[in-house]
Amino acid sequence: MNVDYLITGGGGFIGCGVAAKLLDKQPSALIVAADSLHPQIHPDSARPASLPDSVDLRVMDICDGKAWRGLLRDVRPKTIIHLAAETGTGQSLDLPTRHTHVNVTGTAVMLEALDESGSLPDHVLLASSRAVYGEGKWLDPADGRPFLPDQRTPERQRRGEFAVVAPSGETATPLLQDHRDTPSRPTSVYGATKLAQEHVLAAWCTARSIPLSVLRLQNVYGVGQSPHNSYTGIIGLFHRVAASGEPIEVYEDGQIGRDFIYIDDVARSVVAAVIDRPVRSRTIDIGSGCATTILEAARLIADLYKAPAPRVTGAFRSGDIRWAVCSAEGLEKQLGVEPIIDFAEGNRRLSTWLRDIKIIG
């Protein structure tokens, strides 16, 4: 059976959102979702309620070649949207084998199965990550020159030295991440595996003359993100803590900067990228282009619940980066998509949803 889209990780947060948006644009599209329904994300292993009914869900491990061969005997996808991955900066340091196996080996197993099936897709889209950049480029305020900082060490962080220091000795100024001029220097195992995914797919797609779209996502949050997975990001955690009436604990000095982009804007970006596929391969940064510090995020969420003021703890997470905000120029110019859900509105929607599903009172 020919299908329009195969979404790996299709039962996940982003996968369900993408499937829904695809069907909004193309109601008759045939979509297959492949997902392991991992208990860390799906504790009851049930079909996600947010996955549209018309989507054909196949429960399988993407690292299982036999499962791939069985799937590809049934379906021949025109477009593959590759979302399946182990995520989490901190968790990847503790479980590097698991992250490498799923993200890198799982991708390679998929490609081997596609070759064996004799049915290659017309386009592959990879959901990559801003984690591939590491700390990115910063500016030395003394001379206005950009530089690439060394990875921050636990020794410095234990002394409370969190800021990125320029070669001049002054506190550096962060620059926007942009794939056109920001080198990829991941500081986490997770980031390294996502960059490896990009390289493996780029080599294979080039050899097979298949266009590849690499979307480097910033911090995605919003309605539908697993409230059970402690590694899915801090925004859901902040909501649960604030709703309990406790102060949110903020790491470092609170001045970690992030680019939070709402799930609907990400799903719209993915849909735009697969509907208007490239002639050749391309990389696009997917983010709002707006910086929010972790302390600012915590204050906004605390205010939603009239919770106590956040508490800056000085704790830190090894492998974490100080600042990650991208340029939204490519998103708007290449895909014609402009993020429309700002951080305050996105968190109001998330709060309402968490109450509706009884995660918070």
Buried (B, 14 or more C-beta within 10 A) or exposed (E): EEBBBBBBBBBBBBBBBBBBBBBEEBEEBBBBBBBBBBEBBBEEEEBBEBBBEEBBBBBBBBBBBEBBEEBBEEBBBBBBBBBBBBBBBBBBBEBBEEBBBBBBBBBBBBBBBBEEBEBBBEBBBBBBBBBBBBBBBBBBEEEEEBBEBEEBEEEBBEEEBBBBBBEEEEEBBBBBBBBEEBEBBBBBBBBBBBBBBBEBBBEBBEEBEBBBBBBBBBBBBBBBBBBEBEBBBBBBBBBBBBBEEEBBBBBBBBBBBBBBBBBBBBBBBBBBBBEEBBEEBBBBBBBBBBBBBBBBBBBBBBEBBEBEEBEBBEEBBBBBBBBBBBBBBBBEEBBEBEBEBBBEEBBEBBBEBBEEEEBBE
